[in-house]
Amino acid sequence: MKYDPISHPSPNVTPEDGTINCDDGTIKFHSLSPSEYYLRAMMKEYEFRPNSKLIEVREGATVMEELRGTRTAFSIFGAITSLNGEPFSGVTVEAVTDDRCGGHLEESTSEFNGAYRIRGLQPGCQYSVRVRTDGPSSNVDRSIPKEKVVKVESGDIRDVNMIAISPLAFVDVTVRVLASENDYYKTLKIFLYKRGSDSPVHSQRIESPLNPKSKINPGIMVFFPRIPFDQKSYYIELTSTLSDKNYKYNLPTIEFTANASSYFTEVHFRPELRTAEGDLNQNSLSAIVLIFIVGFIFFKQDLALELLGACDSQRAWRDVSVELRAKYEPVEIDEREIDKLASSINAIKKKKVKKAN
C-alpha cells in the first residue's frame, strides 16, 4: 500500500504485520495468506480516498494499492510545566469551542516531557484551551493562565504553553502582634489550636523588640510552622502574664479555616492600669454628697440659709472660746529653770552672811 507521506496513518488490515516507512509513505504487509482483505486507512484530521477498499491477495502475488489523504482538521501543540519550569506529565488538557461550533471538545494528556498535542480541531472555530482540574484523578489545582483562547484557521497552532500548579498540601500561618507599649511584648505568649483539640498545634513566646525604649512600635511578626491544607478550623489565642488585679485587658481569639495557601491576621493587646478601689469609692461618695447638698440648697433655700446662719454663730462662739482658753490657760514651768532660780537665791544669801561676820 502506498500513500502520500503524512504522519503515521493507521491502516486497518488484519493481520497487523505491516511495516511503515514514513519517508516515502509506504506501508508493507508481509506474509499475508491468500484471501480477501478489507483495506481502510484511518487517522484523525485526515480523510482518505478511497475511504475503504476490498482487495484480493493471491498466493505468491504482490498487490499495490494507493490511498490519498487530505487534511481536514488541525492540532494544537504545547507544553505543561510546573512553577519551577520542570515538565509536568500526566496533565489533561482540553480544547472546547463555543455554541457556534457546537461545543466541540477534544483533549489530550501531557507526556513525560510535558508536551501535549490536541488533535481534530475544526478550522474556522475558536477554542478555549485549559487544564482540567476536576475529577478524582486530577493532579492539578489550577493553571497559569486559567485558559488560552485560540482560533484554528488552516494550520496547526503551536506553543500553547501553560503552567500547572499541584494541589496545595500546606498552609502558611503568619500573625502580627501589636501591643500598646513595647514593655508588654515580653509578657505575651501565642498559641495555635485545631478546633476540637485541647493541645496546641504550636505555641511560642513573643520576642521583645530589639530596642524596647524606642518610640516606634511596628509590632512583632510570628511565623507558625506549616499546617495541613485540610479544610479544618483552627484558632489563634493570646495569653499574658500581666496581673489582672493591676491591669484590665482582653485576650483575643481568632478563628480561621485552612483552605488557602496562606493566612495572615493581626492581634492587638492594649492593657489598661486599674484604678484603686478605695480611691474609686471615696470619689464616688464625695460626688454623691456633693450632689445631695446642691439639690438640698436648690429645693430648700430658706432652710439652707437658716442653717448657714446657725453655723456662722456657732463658729463665732467657738472662736471666742478658743481665744479665752489660750489667754488663761496655765503655762508649764520648766524644772531646770526653777533649779537655776534656787541656786541664784542661795548664792545671794551666802554673800550676805559673809558681810555680817
C-alpha positions as CSV (number, residue, x, y, z in Angstrom):
1,M,0.0,0.0,0.0
2,K,1.3,3.4,-0.8
3,Y,0.1,6.8,0.2
4,D,1.2,10.5,0.3
5,P,3.8,11.0,3.1
6,I,1.8,12.1,6.2
7,S,2.4,11.4,9.8
8,H,1.6,7.8,10.7
9,P,-1.8,6.8,9.3
10,S,-3.2,3.6,10.7
11,P,-4.3,1.1,8.0
12,N,-6.9,-1.3,9.2
13,V,-5.7,-4.6,7.8
14,T,-5.7,-7.9,9.6
15,P,-3.3,-9.5,10.4
16,E,-1.3,-6.4,11.5
17,D,2.1,-7.4,10.4
18,G,2.9,-4.5,8.2
19,T,5.9,-2.1,8.4
20,I,5.8,1.6,7.8
21,N,8.3,3.9,6.1
22,C,7.3,7.5,6.6
23,D,9.9,8.9,4.2
24,D,8.2,7.7,1.1
25,G,4.8,7.0,2.6
26,T,4.9,3.2,2.0
27,I,3.3,0.6,4.2
28,K,4.2,-3.0,3.5
29,F,2.3,-6.1,4.8
30,H,4.3,-9.3,4.7
31,S,3.3,-13.0,4.7
32,L,-0.4,-12.5,4.0
33,S,-2.3,-15.7,3.3
34,P,-4.3,-15.9,0.1
35,S,-7.6,-14.3,0.9
36,E,-9.8,-11.2,0.5
37,Y,-8.9,-8.3,2.8
38,Y,-10.7,-5.1,3.8
39,L,-8.3,-2.1,3.5
40,R,-9.0,1.2,5.2
41,A,-6.7,3.9,6.3
42,M,-7.6,5.8,9.5
43,M,-6.0,8.8,11.1
44,K,-7.6,11.7,12.9
45,E,-7.6,15.0,11.0
46,Y,-7.4,13.2,7.6
47,E,-9.9,11.9,5.0
48,F,-8.7,9.2,2.7
49,R,-9.8,8.4,-0.8
50,P,-11.0,5.8,-1.3
51,N,-12.4,5.6,2.2
52,S,-12.1,1.8,2.1
53,K,-11.4,-0.9,-0.4
54,L,-11.8,-4.7,-0.7
55,I,-8.7,-6.4,-2.1
56,E,-7.8,-9.9,-3.1
57,V,-4.4,-11.4,-2.3
58,R,-3.5,-14.5,-4.3
59,E,-0.8,-16.9,-3.4
60,G,2.7,-15.6,-4.3
61,A,1.3,-12.4,-5.6
62,T,2.1,-8.8,-4.7
63,V,-0.7,-6.2,-4.6
64,M,-0.1,-2.5,-4.9
65,E,-2.8,-0.1,-3.7
66,E,-2.7,3.7,-3.3
67,L,-4.7,5.8,-0.8
68,R,-4.6,9.5,-0.7
69,G,-5.3,11.6,2.4
70,T,-6.5,15.1,2.7
71,R,-6.1,17.3,5.8
72,T,-9.5,18.3,7.2
73,A,-8.6,19.2,10.8
74,F,-5.7,20.5,12.7
75,S,-3.8,20.3,16.1
76,I,-2.7,22.4,19.0
77,F,0.8,21.8,20.3
78,G,2.1,23.0,23.7
79,A,3.8,22.0,26.9
80,I,2.8,21.9,30.5
81,T,5.4,22.8,33.2
82,S,5.4,23.3,36.9
83,L,6.2,26.6,38.6
84,N,10.0,25.8,38.7
85,G,10.0,25.0,35.0
86,E,10.1,21.3,35.2
87,P,8.0,19.2,32.8
88,F,4.6,18.2,34.3
89,S,3.4,14.9,32.9
90,G,0.0,13.3,33.2
91,V,-1.9,16.6,32.9
92,T,-5.2,16.5,31.0
93,V,-5.6,19.5,28.6
94,E,-8.8,20.1,26.8
95,A,-9.9,22.4,24.0
96,V,-13.6,23.3,23.6
97,T,-15.5,25.6,21.3
98,D,-18.5,27.8,22.0
99,D,-22.0,27.1,20.8
100,R,-21.3,28.5,17.3
101,C,-19.2,25.4,16.6
102,G,-21.4,23.0,18.5
103,G,-19.4,22.9,21.7
104,H,-16.8,20.6,20.1
105,L,-14.5,19.1,22.7
106,E,-11.1,17.5,22.2
107,E,-8.5,16.6,24.9
108,S,-5.0,15.2,25.4
109,T,-2.6,14.2,28.2
110,S,0.9,15.7,28.6
111,E,3.7,13.2,28.1
112,F,6.8,12.6,30.2
113,N,8.5,15.7,28.8
114,G,5.4,17.9,29.4
115,A,4.4,18.1,25.7
116,Y,0.9,17.6,24.5
117,R,-1.0,17.6,21.2
118,I,-4.7,18.1,20.9
119,R,-5.9,16.7,17.5
120,G,-9.0,17.0,15.4
121,L,-9.7,20.8,15.8
122,Q,-12.1,22.2,13.2
123,P,-10.9,25.1,11.0
124,G,-12.8,28.3,11.5
125,C,-13.6,27.6,15.1
126,Q,-12.4,29.4,18.3
127,Y,-11.2,27.1,21.1
128,S,-10.6,27.7,24.8
129,V,-7.6,25.7,25.9
130,R,-7.4,24.9,29.6
131,V,-6.0,22.4,32.1
132,R,-8.6,20.1,33.6
133,T,-8.7,20.5,37.4
134,D,-11.8,18.5,38.3
135,G,-12.2,14.8,38.7
136,P,-10.8,12.3,41.2
137,S,-7.7,11.6,39.1
138,S,-6.8,15.3,38.6
139,N,-3.3,16.1,39.8
140,V,-3.6,19.9,39.2
141,D,-5.2,22.5,41.5
142,R,-5.1,25.4,39.0
143,S,-3.1,26.7,36.0
144,I,-1.5,29.9,34.9
145,P,-3.1,31.3,32.9
146,K,-6.5,29.8,33.6
147,E,-7.2,29.3,29.9
148,K,-5.9,30.4,26.5
149,V,-8.2,31.3,23.5
150,V,-7.0,30.4,20.1
151,K,-8.7,30.3,16.6
152,V,-7.9,27.5,14.2
153,E,-7.7,28.6,10.6
154,S,-5.8,26.5,8.1
155,G,-2.9,25.0,10.0
156,D,-1.6,23.8,13.3
157,I,-1.2,26.1,16.3
158,R,2.0,25.8,18.4
159,D,3.5,27.0,21.6
160,V,0.2,27.0,23.6
161,N,2.1,26.5,26.9
162,M,0.7,26.6,30.4
163,I,1.9,26.3,34.0
164,A,0.1,23.8,36.2
165,I,0.1,24.1,39.9
166,S,-0.3,21.0,42.1
167,P,-3.0,20.8,44.8
168,L,-2.0,22.6,48.0
169,A,-0.7,20.5,50.8
170,F,0.1,23.0,53.5
171,V,-0.9,26.5,54.8
172,D,1.5,29.2,55.9
173,V,0.1,31.0,59.0
174,T,1.5,34.4,59.9
175,V,0.4,36.7,62.8
176,R,1.4,40.3,63.6
177,V,1.1,41.0,67.3
178,L,0.7,44.7,68.2
179,A,1.0,45.8,71.9
180,S,0.2,49.3,73.1
181,E,3.7,49.5,74.7
182,N,7.0,47.8,73.9
183,D,7.3,46.5,77.5
184,Y,4.2,44.4,77.2
185,Y,5.6,42.1,74.5
186,K,7.8,40.1,76.9
187,T,4.6,39.1,78.8
188,L,2.9,37.6,75.8
189,K,2.6,34.0,74.6
190,I,0.7,32.9,71.5
191,F,-1.0,29.6,70.7
192,L,-2.3,27.8,67.6
193,Y,-5.1,25.2,68.2
194,K,-7.0,22.9,66.0
195,R,-10.8,23.1,66.6
196,G,-11.8,20.3,68.9
197,S,-8.3,19.7,70.4
198,D,-7.1,20.9,73.8
199,S,-3.5,20.5,72.9
200,P,-2.0,23.4,70.9
201,V,-0.5,22.7,67.5
202,H,2.2,25.2,68.3
203,S,3.0,27.8,70.9
204,Q,5.8,30.3,71.4
205,R,6.6,33.4,73.4
206,I,6.6,36.8,71.8
207,E,10.1,38.2,71.5
208,S,10.9,41.7,72.8
209,P,11.7,44.4,70.3
210,L,15.4,45.0,69.6
211,N,15.1,48.5,71.1
212,P,12.4,48.4,73.8
213,K,12.8,52.1,74.6
214,S,12.2,53.1,71.0
215,K,9.0,55.1,70.3
216,I,8.5,53.2,67.1
217,N,6.3,50.2,67.6
218,P,5.8,48.2,64.3
219,G,4.7,45.1,66.1
220,I,6.2,41.6,66.2
221,M,5.8,39.1,63.4
222,V,5.1,35.5,64.4
223,F,5.6,32.7,61.8
224,F,3.9,29.4,62.7
225,P,5.0,26.1,61.3
226,R,3.0,25.0,58.3
227,I,-0.3,23.3,58.9
228,P,-2.1,20.8,56.6
229,F,-4.4,22.1,53.9
230,D,-7.3,20.1,55.4
231,Q,-10.2,22.5,55.2
232,K,-10.4,22.3,59.1
233,S,-11.0,25.1,61.6
234,Y,-8.1,26.5,63.6
235,Y,-7.9,29.3,66.1
236,I,-5.2,31.6,67.5
237,E,-5.1,32.6,71.1
238,L,-3.0,35.1,73.0
239,T,-2.1,35.0,76.7
240,S,-0.3,37.4,79.1
241,T,1.5,37.2,82.4
242,L,0.3,40.7,83.4
243,S,-1.6,40.6,86.7
244,D,-5.3,41.0,86.1
245,K,-5.5,42.7,89.5
246,N,-3.4,45.6,88.4
247,Y,-4.3,45.6,84.7
248,K,-7.5,45.3,82.7
249,Y,-7.2,43.7,79.2
250,N,-8.9,41.5,76.7
251,L,-7.2,38.4,75.2
252,P,-8.4,38.0,71.6
253,T,-9.2,34.6,69.9
254,I,-9.2,34.5,66.1
255,E,-10.6,31.6,64.2
256,F,-9.9,30.7,60.5
257,T,-10.2,27.7,58.1
258,A,-7.2,26.1,56.5
259,N,-8.5,26.4,52.9
260,A,-5.9,28.7,51.3
261,S,-2.2,28.7,50.7
262,S,-1.5,31.3,53.4
263,Y,-3.3,33.0,56.3
264,F,-2.4,36.4,57.9
265,T,-4.0,38.3,60.7
266,E,-3.3,40.9,63.4
267,V,-3.7,40.6,67.1
268,H,-3.9,43.7,69.4
269,F,-3.0,43.8,73.1
270,R,-4.0,47.1,74.9
271,P,-3.9,46.7,78.7
272,E,-5.2,49.5,81.0
273,L,-4.0,50.1,84.5
274,R,-6.8,49.6,87.1
275,T,-7.8,52.4,89.5
276,A,-7.6,51.7,93.3
277,E,-10.9,50.6,94.7
278,G,-10.5,52.9,97.8
279,D,-10.0,56.0,95.7
280,L,-12.9,55.0,93.5
281,N,-15.2,54.5,96.4
282,Q,-14.1,57.8,98.1
283,N,-14.6,59.7,94.9
284,S,-18.0,58.2,94.3
285,L,-19.1,59.0,97.9
286,S,-17.8,62.6,97.6
287,A,-19.7,63.0,94.4
288,I,-23.0,61.7,96.0
289,V,-22.7,64.0,99.0
290,L,-22.0,67.0,96.8
291,I,-25.0,66.2,94.6
292,F,-27.2,65.9,97.7
293,I,-26.0,69.2,99.1
294,V,-26.6,71.0,95.8
295,G,-30.0,69.5,95.5
296,F,-30.9,70.4,99.1
297,I,-29.8,74.0,98.6
298,F,-31.8,74.3,95.4
299,F,-35.1,72.9,96.8
300,K,-34.8,74.2,100.4
301,Q,-33.3,77.6,100.0
302,D,-34.9,79.1,103.2
303,L,-33.9,76.2,105.4
304,A,-30.4,76.2,104.0
305,L,-29.9,80.0,104.8
306,E,-31.0,79.4,108.4
307,L,-28.6,76.5,108.8
308,L,-25.8,78.6,107.3
309,G,-26.6,81.4,109.8
310,A,-26.6,79.0,112.7
311,C,-23.3,77.6,111.6
312,D,-21.8,81.1,111.4
313,S,-23.0,81.9,115.0
314,Q,-21.6,78.6,116.3
315,R,-18.3,79.3,114.5
316,A,-18.1,82.7,116.2
317,W,-18.7,81.4,119.8
318,R,-16.1,78.7,119.1
319,D,-13.5,81.3,118.1
320,V,-14.1,83.3,121.3
321,S,-13.8,80.2,123.4
322,V,-10.5,79.3,121.8
323,E,-9.2,82.8,122.3
324,L,-10.1,82.8,126.1
325,R,-8.7,79.4,126.6
326,A,-5.5,80.4,125.1
327,K,-5.3,83.5,127.2
328,Y,-5.9,82.0,130.6
329,E,-4.6,78.5,130.1
330,P,-1.7,77.8,132.7
331,V,1.8,77.8,131.5
332,E,4.0,74.8,132.2
333,I,7.2,75.6,134.3
334,D,10.5,74.0,133.3
335,E,12.1,72.4,136.4
336,R,15.6,73.4,135.2
337,E,14.6,77.0,135.3
338,I,13.4,76.5,138.9
339,D,16.8,74.9,139.9
340,K,18.6,77.8,138.3
341,L,16.5,80.3,140.3
342,A,17.0,78.5,143.6
343,S,20.8,78.4,143.0
344,S,20.9,82.2,142.4
345,I,18.9,82.9,145.7
346,N,21.3,80.7,147.7
347,A,24.3,82.4,146.4
348,I,22.9,85.9,147.4
349,K,22.2,84.6,150.9
350,K,25.8,83.3,151.3
351,K,27.2,86.7,150.4
352,K,25.1,88.5,153.0
353,V,26.2,86.1,155.7
354,K,29.9,86.7,154.9
355,K,29.4,90.5,155.2
356,A,27.7,90.2,158.6
357,N,30.6,88.2,160.0
